[in-house]
Amino acid sequence: ILQVLTRAQGKRIRLASKSLRSVAILQRILAADNSFQGIMCYTAREALYLAAKGFTDLLLGYPIWNEQDILAIAQATSEGASITLMIDSIEHVERIETLAQRQGVSLPVCLEIDMSLNIPGLHFGVWRSPLRTPEQARPLIERILASSSVRLDGLMGYEAQIAGVGDNIPGQKMKNTLVRVLKRRSRQDVAERRAAFGALVKTYGETLRFVNGGGTGSIAT
């Protein structure tokens, strides 16, 4: 815990329940320091379970489509739960909107953007979202703002190529060197892209509750 706090340098830290599989440990870490805030959940049913255990500020790590899962989250929201759904397409927005209307609630959503580094002949990163530029995200943002049943809560940009790719593997000196070079280039690209999306949201007069980025391996940057 102390190592993470030191590396975070004052930034808020969202716990990932995909890695921390114990309610007691989640509770202990969240109580340890105010820098720990909220949980990124692996599945909808897990988020509902944690909400029932009293956890708040829950973020779905991936988009969901299952009707019963979304309806259950809408019902839990009407009872006071705080669960934000991940989206990266207008189809996600319209699906959530339809089911939220059925329950008579407004559901918060988080817009996920792609943080991979694309250079000629190489895609350095993971395929998490089709949204790479602010212009690609503009129609989604406008669709969300036009709805009374869906509201824009946050922005997600996870740079997996920095957080999760090893660069100190024994016996792979050349590969380690290449990965470090790509990571340095990617860090600047990630910072600029995430800032550009944040600036886009501001042009609509909106304020995001959170901007989620990074992972254990990139928390310092």
N, C-alpha and C positions, 0 to 999 in steps of 0.2 A: 504494500500500500504506500509506504513512504517513498519507494523508488518511483512509482507512478506519479505521485504528487509532485515530486521534484522535477521530473521530466516534463510534466504538463505546464509548469511555470505559470500557475494561476488560472489556466483554462478550466472550464467545467468538463467533467469526465462522465460520460454515460457508460454504464456497465452493460456487458453483452451476456445475456442469459444463455446463449448458445455455448458459452465457455464456462460459465459459473452455474453449475447445476444443483445448487443448494439454496433453499429459501433462507436458511439461517446465515449462510455466508453473505448473501446479497444484503440482508438486513444489517449485518455487522459492518460491511464496507460502507453502505450508505450512511450509517450512523457515525462513522469514523471521522468524516470531514465534510464540510459544506461544499467542497469542490466536486464531490460525487453527487450527480444529479440525474435521476431517471435510469431507465433500463431499455435497451434495444432487445426485443423479443424475437425468438426464432419462428414461432407460429402463432396463429390467431388464438388457438385454444390455450396455448401457454400464457399469452397475454391476459386472457380472461381468468385463468387460474391465479396469476399473480395479482390481478386487480382484486379478486375475491380475498386474497391474503393481505390486502391493504396497501399494496404498492401503487404509486401514482407516476405520472409522466412516463407512460409506456409507449414505445415506438415499435411498430412492426418493421422488422429488418428487410422484408421483401413484400412485393405486391401480393394480394390475395384475390381470389375470384369466387370461391365457394359461397353460395347464397346463404347457407345456414350460418357460416362463420361470420359473415358481415352483419347479418341480422342479429346474431348474438352480441356482437360488439355494439351495435346500435342500441340494443336493449340495455346492455351494461352502461352505456353512455347516459341513457335516460335515467339511470339509477345512481349516477355520480362518478362513474369510472372515467379515467383519463387515458384514452388509447388513440394514438395517431396512426393512420393507415398510410402505407407507402404507395406511390403511384408514379408511372412514367408514360402514361398515354391517356388520350381523351376517353378511350373505352373504359379505362379504370375509373375515371371521374364519373362517367355516366352510370356505370354499374353501381358505384357507391351511392350516388345521388338517388337513384331509383329505390334502393333498399332503405336508405335513410329516410326518405319521404314516407315509406310504409310504416316506419316506427315514429315518425314525427320528430326527428332530431336533426341536428346539424353535426356532421362528422368532420373532424380535423384530418387533413392529409399532408403528407410530406412529399415534395417533388424531388425525385432522384435524378441526378445528372451523372453522365459518364466521366470518369476521371482518368481513363487509360491514356497512354501516350502513343499516338500513331505517327510513325515515321516510315518512309518508303521501305517496303518489304518487311515491316515488323509492327505487330500490335503488342505493345508492352503494357499488359494489364489484363483485366477481366471484362467480360461482357455483362454488365449489370444494367445498363440503360441505353436506349437509342438516342437520348438527348445529349448532344455534345456542344451545341451553341445556344446562346440566348434566343436567337431567332426561332430555333426549333421549339423552345419552351414557351414562347409567347402565346400561341393558341391555347395551350393547356392552362396557363395562368389566367387568361381571359375567360376561358370556360368555367374555371373554378370561381372567379369573381362574379360571374353572372348567375351563380347558383345560390340559393338560400339554404341548401341542404348539405353543402360541402364548403369547407373553408380552408384556406392555405395557412398551415401552421408552421411548417419548417422546410428546410432545404437539406438534402443529403448528397454528399459527394465523397465517396470512399476511394482513396488511392491505394488499392490493394497491391499494386506493383511496388509501392514503397513499404507499406506496412507488412506485407506477407511474403516477400521474395528474399531469400537468404543471399548474403553477399560475402560470407566468410566461411565457405564450405571447404574443408580440408581436401587438398589434392586437386582443386579446380581454380587455380590462380588466375588464368586468363578469363574464365567465365566470371569470377568474382569481380575482376577489374571492369569488365564490360557492364555488369549489373550496376556497379557503383556509378559509372558514367551515366547510364540511363536514368538512375534514380536522381542524380543531381539535375539533369535536364528536366525530368518529370516534376520535381519539386516546384520549380519556377512556373511551369505550365499549369500545375494544379492550383497554385495560389492565384494566378491571374484568372483562370477560368471560374473558380469559385467566387472570386470577387465580382466578376462580370455578371454572374447570375444574381448575386445579391443586389447589385446596382440595378438590374432589370426590374426586380421586384419593387424596389424603391420608386421607380418611375410611375408605378401605379398607385403610389401613396400608401403602400402596404408595409407593415413592419413584421418581420418574421420573429416568432417566439424563439426559434433556435436554428442554428446552422450546424449540421452534424458532419464531421469529416474525420479522417484518420482512423488509426487502429493502434494497438499496442506497439507495433513496430514503427509507427511514424508519429507517435504522440508528441515527440520533441519538436517536430517541424510542422 
